[in-house]
């Protein structure tokens, strides 16, 4: 019998979509089965207009706004994923927010924490939509040093 690897550090990436919620079920199951730590990561996408905002709003106020956004997102993660019926008390977890380009921040966090597995949902975009928006899951899986478990949208599964 082949022994499967133990995933002691599972990184779950969310954009708060229905697809991410579906992928969360897999991430929880793996972390619970292997008695691992579940990192719940949300990346705040880069704002291309940030440079213009610096001309209007002080750096200090921009930092306050950024901190407020991060706090709101941590609370949103707690409300959405950490409720008692999902993981509280069953799985060790940590909620993390980052700002920047999604795939780069996910990979940087994974490298820093030396995760064993990345779990990410995909929207399953095709055609022109895929060309215009790309795929964070695709870029992460292409450049990751770690195994990536890509969960297709529930509608496609």
N, C-alpha and C positions, 0 to 999 in steps of 0.2 A: 504494500500500500504506500502510495506517495503522500508525504506530509506536506500540507500547504504551508506557505509562509505565514507568520504571525504579523499582523499589522498593528503595532503598538502606538503609532502616531498616524492618525487619519485626518487628512485635510479636506474639509467639505467647503466648496466654493458656492456662494449664493448671490443671485441678483434679485432675489425675492419673487421670482416668477413661479408659475405652476410647475415648470420643468425642474426648477431647483428644489421645490418642495418634494417632488417625486424622487429626485436623487438623494435627498436627505434621508429617506427611508433606508436606502442602501448603505449610506455612510454610517448611520446609527447601528444598523444590524452588524456591520463589520466591526465597529468599535466595541459594541457590546459583546459579540462573540469572542473577540480576542482580548477583552479587558484592556483596551487601549484608551488613549486620549483622543478626543474628537476636537479638532480646531474648526470653528465656524468662522469663515472669512468672507467679508464683503469688501469689495474694492469700489471706492467712489471714483467714477471715470474722470479722466482729465477734462477740464473745462477749457476749450480753446479760446474763450474770451477772458480768461483770468488776467492776462497782461493788460487788457483795457481797464479792468476793474481797479488795478493798482493806481491808475491815473485819477480815479474818482474817490476811492475809499482808502483810508490809511492802512498801512501794513498791519498795524495793531488790530484794527477792526476786522480785517480779512482773516487774521489768525483766530479771532474770537468766533467769527462766523464758521470757519473750518472746524474749530473745536466743538461748536454747538451741533454741527451736522454730524460729526463723528459720534457724539454722545447720543443723538437721536437714533442713529443707525444701530448702535449697541443695544439701545432699548428695543428697537424694532426686532433685532435678532432674538433678544430674550423673549419677547412676546410671541414671536412666530415659531421658534425652534426649541426653546428651553422650558416650555410649560411641563407641568408635572406628568401628564400622560405621555409625553414624548421621551424625555431623557433625564429629567431631574432625579437624582439619587441613584440612577442606574449606570450612568456613564460619566466619566471625568471629561469635562469639556472646558474650552476657553473660547471666548468670543473676541474676534479681532477685526478691526477696520483698517484699511489702508487707502491712500489716495494715489492715483496715477493711472497708467495704462494697465488694464486688467491683467493681461497675460504676464506682463513683466513683474507686477506686484505679487501675483500668485506664485510664480517661479522663485522670486527672491525670498518670499516667506518660506516656501518649501525647502529651499536650500539652507536657509538660516536654521530652521528647526529640524532639518534632516528627517522629514516625514517618510513614512513607509509607503503611503498610498495617497493619491489625490483623487477625490470623487467630485465630478462636475457634470451637470446636466447640459444638454444641448437643445437648441430650439429647432434643429432640423431644417434650417433655411436652405433653399436651393435656388438655382438660377440667379437672376439679377439681384435678388435680396441678399444672397450669399456673397456675391461680388461686392456689393455696396457696404454691407455690415461686417463681412468676414465672420469668423467663428473663434471666440475666445477658447473654447474647448479644443478646437483644432490646433491653434497656436500653442496652447499649453502642452498638448500631447506630443506635438512635433518637437518641442524643445526641452521637455522634462527629462531629468536624470532618473526620475522615480516612476514607478508604474502609475498609469492614469486610467481610472475606471470612468469611461464616458457613458452616461445614461441617456438614451434617446428620449425624446418627449413621450409622455405617457400616451398621447394620442396615436403615436406611431408604434408603440410597443405592443 
